[in-house]
Amino acid sequence: MTLYNNLAENPMRPLVLGRKDWIHIGSAQAGSKVAAILSVIETCRRLKVSARGYLSDVLPGLANTRLQFLSALTPTAWATQHP
């Protein structure tokens, strides 16, 4: 019997294919920032939430948000408030 993990691997494939290109992204800090952005985008995709809608709603007020309220701005929490 062969186990197939394509359902888990397929969403990661673009990230893995791009990893080589991202080595030369410009600075040492850029890699972690790109990883964070892609994580948010992938979470929105898995939740079937518009990444554009999520980001346009969350980003403008992000600088004025207190740390204790950041958990309410995750894609998962945002999706429950914006069906």
C-alpha positions as CSV (number, residue, x, y, z in Angstrom):
1,M,0.0,0.0,0.0
2,T,1.3,3.4,-0.9
3,L,0.6,6.5,1.1
4,Y,0.0,9.7,-0.9
5,N,0.5,13.1,0.7
6,N,-0.3,15.2,-2.4
7,L,-3.0,17.1,-0.5
8,A,-0.5,18.3,2.0
9,E,2.3,18.9,-0.4
10,N,0.5,20.6,-3.3
11,P,-0.2,23.9,-1.4
12,M,3.5,24.1,-0.4
13,R,4.9,23.5,-3.9
14,P,5.0,27.1,-5.0
15,L,6.8,28.1,-1.9
16,V,9.4,25.3,-2.3
17,L,9.9,26.1,-6.0
18,G,10.4,29.8,-5.2
19,R,12.7,29.2,-2.2
20,K,15.8,29.2,-4.4
21,D,14.9,32.6,-5.9
22,W,14.1,34.1,-2.5
23,I,17.7,33.5,-1.3
24,H,18.7,36.6,-3.2
25,I,15.7,38.7,-2.1
26,G,17.9,41.6,-1.0
27,S,18.6,41.4,2.7
28,A,18.9,39.0,5.6
29,Q,15.6,40.3,7.1
30,A,13.6,40.0,3.9
31,G,13.3,36.2,4.1
32,S,11.4,36.1,7.4
33,K,9.2,39.0,6.2
34,V,8.3,37.1,3.0
35,A,7.6,34.0,5.0
36,A,5.2,35.9,7.2
37,I,3.4,37.4,4.3
38,L,3.1,34.1,2.5
39,S,1.8,32.5,5.7
40,V,-1.0,35.0,5.9
41,I,-1.9,34.6,2.2
42,E,-1.9,30.8,2.5
43,T,-4.1,31.0,5.6
44,C,-6.6,33.2,3.8
45,R,-6.6,30.8,0.8
46,R,-7.2,27.7,3.1
47,L,-10.0,29.6,4.8
48,K,-11.5,30.6,1.5
49,V,-11.2,34.2,2.5
50,S,-10.3,37.0,0.1
51,A,-6.7,37.9,1.0
52,R,-7.2,41.3,-0.6
53,G,-10.3,41.9,1.4
54,Y,-8.6,40.7,4.6
55,L,-5.5,42.8,4.1
56,S,-7.4,46.0,3.0
57,D,-9.5,45.7,6.2
58,V,-6.8,44.9,8.7
59,L,-3.7,46.8,7.5
60,P,-4.9,50.4,7.7
61,G,-5.6,50.2,11.4
62,L,-2.8,47.8,12.4
63,A,-0.3,50.5,13.6
64,N,-2.8,51.7,16.1
65,T,-3.8,48.3,17.4
66,R,-2.8,47.4,21.0
67,L,-0.9,44.1,21.3
68,Q,-3.6,42.4,23.4
69,F,-6.0,42.8,20.5
70,L,-3.8,41.4,17.7
71,S,-5.3,37.9,18.1
72,A,-8.6,39.3,16.8
73,L,-6.9,40.3,13.6
74,T,-5.7,36.9,12.5
75,P,-7.2,35.6,9.3
76,T,-9.1,32.9,11.3
77,A,-10.6,35.4,13.7
78,W,-11.4,37.9,10.9
79,A,-13.1,35.3,8.9
80,T,-15.6,34.5,11.7
81,Q,-16.5,38.2,12.0
82,H,-16.8,38.7,8.2
83,P,-18.7,35.7,6.7
